[in-house]
Amino acid sequence: MQGRTVRRVSLVLAAATALTGVAACTSQDSSDGPGKDDRAAHGRTVEALRSAERATRRAASARVESTTTMGSLMSMTADGTIGWGDGITGTLTITYTGGTLADTMRRLGSTSMEARYLPDAYYARMGEKFAEQTGGRHWIRYAYEDLEALAGGSGAHLGDQMRTTTPNQSVKLLLASGDVRKVGEESVRGRPATHYSGTVAAEDVTYAALKKQLTEAGVTTETVDVWIDERNLLVKKVEKARMTTGRMTQTAHYGDYGVRVRAQRPPLSDTGDFDDLMQTKGATS
């Protein structure tokens, strides 16, 4: 495999990371104006969601299980723990189950990889075939600032976004919806929860960075559904949007709030920097 293929694989993984992040963007709270429900009911819904956002944020860590599809680019699952008490940290096992990205990973010998999140960077552990082309190094380090440079003007806030891609942000995004509403009481994995839903229109988002990011990703509207348990904690979320890369759907379940999270930085000798890989020319030995 030539150096340009190493660069292409690294670039595709970075782009997938960037695009997946759109599914959990941050947002400012919306006003308390009336929606489809009457003013009193809408006010109770907004207050309940604000309480859920605060409780979820304060929990500081959780176990996550998610599935994401993004047009023909990829479908993937993720399972692990993340923490957000002092910058995002965590370890996830990511498996690419379909799309062009899964085909690319399959050619490298494995469709599953370990991902580690630290406050300054994201690390992806590649397979042996990839390591053979990068001097025996198995890990790619994606500094958030390098991802911002990769994305150009549209990614100016990507690093900040990835550092704050936490469960409570989905609740904040829903609070930006003008039609946020309580759907009803339901069961999530055998436990009672309250279902809330809303649609966020990119043109109505007041936070300039988020609005630009959604617009340049081709997102005009995004539907957000969340389920909140009796402790005011987010236990499930579903986000759907139409993007330039196709339809995006992400479903995530959260549990074990307060779980201990570990994310050890990989050995430097076994790590290749994404920025260096992008500048590598010719064949890589």
VENGIMO-V413820 format. One record per helix or strand of 3 or more residues. SS is the DSSP state (~ for helix, > for strand). FROM is the first residue (numbers start at 0). LEN is the number of residues. Records with the same first field share a line. If there is no record, write none. Layout:
SS = FROM-LEN  FROM-LEN
//
This chain:
~ = 2-22  38-21  98-9  127-5  143-12  157-6  166-9  201-3  207-9  267-3  273-6
> = 60-10  73-10  88-10  111-7  120-5  138-5  180-8  190-11  220-8  233-10  245-10  270-3
//
